[in-house]
Amino acid sequence: MTDGPALYVDGLSVRFGSLRAIDNLSLLVNRGEIRAIIGPNGAGKTTLLDIVTGKTRPDTGTVLLDGGLDLLAMSEPQIALAGVGRKFQKPSVFEALSVRDNLRLALRAPGRSIFAEMGHRLGAAEEARAEAMLERIGMAGMGARRAGVLSHGEKQWLEIGMLLLQEPRVLLLDEPVAGMSDSETDRTAELVLSLRAPDRAIVVIEHDMSFVERIADVVTVLHEGRTLVEGSMARVQADARVRDVYLGR
Ligand SMILES: Nc1ncnc2c1ncn2[C@@H]1O[C@H](COP(=O)(O)OP(=O)(O)OP(=O)(O)O)[C@@H](O)[C@H]1O
């Protein structure tokens, strides 16, 4: 299915007890776009990603992938297989394995266990894909290094590489530069910009505004589970309401 926006969210609401974490939210992200979602703590950013990936079920609303695939009717693994890739804030690579083996694992057949996979030889084409990904994430020459000894930034790039090998149509990144040095943040901005593709949408939650300014085509400001403002970074920064609830703090 290739028609329609990459991600279509309409009338979405979820309550936790009396708290409306997401409140009648509508959002549309096009293919080829890099979207940033910003907003104060508790605005509902992570909850939105949890709903899109099937981790949290909303009370009402619609979430469609590529204009037609009903994500709310699917399980978490089905959503991942349909092309929604998510990177959590903390890196979660296999620390005891080499960088190259981490990438190889990302190419494993869905459902096959890691142990079965370790004894399985990848084909030449898959080995070549893993090698090309090393280059793409700026880690050529580091394939034999144990992932556990990588810097925080390197672990994040490796995990992004692992996600990319699954060819996501929607890539969700939760605070990718949290805890990074300035130079790591710069490299991450370049990497994210290089991931833009005509058939892929990238959604980034981030509090680092200079990073957001560099990467985002459109910025959505969430506040109390709703969209407060949406538009270019310049428009968002100039908005008095955004300064009130978030940027001016
Ligand atoms: N499983 C849950 N049970 C109860 N309350 C929850 C649950 N998940 C989130 N919340 C609440 O919902 C609100 C939205 O949380 P969410 O984590 O989505 O915000 P956020 O915008 O991602 O914030 P942050 O920038 O701090 O990560 C918060 O008040 C949070 O405490």
PDBQT file of the ligand as one rigid body, heavy atoms in Angstrom, charges set to zero:
ROOT
HETATM    1  N1  LIG A 301       0.882   3.884  31.691  1.00  0.00    +0.000 N 
HETATM    2  C1  LIG A 301       0.558   5.051  32.250  1.00  0.00    +0.000 A 
HETATM    3  N2  LIG A 301      -0.245   5.099  33.337  1.00  0.00    +0.000 NA
HETATM    4  C2  LIG A 301      -0.598   6.251  33.908  1.00  0.00    +0.000 A 
HETATM    5  N3  LIG A 301      -0.201   7.467  33.464  1.00  0.00    +0.000 NA
HETATM    6  C3  LIG A 301       0.604   7.496  32.397  1.00  0.00    +0.000 A 
HETATM    7  C4  LIG A 301       1.041   6.298  31.727  1.00  0.00    +0.000 A 
HETATM    8  N4  LIG A 301       1.832   6.652  30.687  1.00  0.00    +0.000 NA
HETATM    9  C5  LIG A 301       1.907   7.997  30.704  1.00  0.00    +0.000 A 
HETATM   10  N5  LIG A 301       1.172   8.504  31.716  1.00  0.00    +0.000 N 
HETATM   11  C6  LIG A 301       0.967   9.941  31.999  1.00  0.00    +0.000 C 
HETATM   12  O1  LIG A 301       0.494  10.527  30.803  1.00  0.00    +0.000 OA
HETATM   13  C7  LIG A 301       1.033  11.836  30.632  1.00  0.00    +0.000 C 
HETATM   14  C8  LIG A 301       1.765  11.904  29.305  1.00  0.00    +0.000 C 
HETATM   15  O2  LIG A 301       3.009  11.203  29.431  1.00  0.00    +0.000 OA
HETATM   16  P1  LIG A 301       4.076  11.067  28.278  1.00  0.00    +0.000 P 
HETATM   17  O3  LIG A 301       5.155  10.193  28.805  1.00  0.00    +0.000 OA
HETATM   18  O4  LIG A 301       3.401  10.643  27.032  1.00  0.00    +0.000 OA
HETATM   19  O5  LIG A 301       4.602  12.547  28.122  1.00  0.00    +0.000 OA
HETATM   20  P2  LIG A 301       5.859  13.084  27.320  1.00  0.00    +0.000 P 
HETATM   21  O6  LIG A 301       5.366  14.231  26.519  1.00  0.00    +0.000 OA
HETATM   22  O7  LIG A 301       6.484  11.958  26.583  1.00  0.00    +0.000 OA
HETATM   23  O8  LIG A 301       6.811  13.595  28.476  1.00  0.00    +0.000 OA
HETATM   24  P3  LIG A 301       8.429  13.578  28.610  1.00  0.00    +0.000 P 
HETATM   25  O9  LIG A 301       8.931  14.734  27.795  1.00  0.00    +0.000 OA
HETATM   26  O10 LIG A 301       8.629  13.759  30.078  1.00  0.00    +0.000 OA
HETATM   27  O11 LIG A 301       8.916  12.237  28.113  1.00  0.00    +0.000 OA
HETATM   28  C9  LIG A 301       1.935  12.091  31.828  1.00  0.00    +0.000 C 
HETATM   29  O12 LIG A 301       1.190  12.835  32.780  1.00  0.00    +0.000 OA
HETATM   30  C10 LIG A 301       2.240  10.694  32.345  1.00  0.00    +0.000 C 
HETATM   31  O13 LIG A 301       2.492  10.700  33.727  1.00  0.00    +0.000 OA
ENDROOT
TORSDOF 0
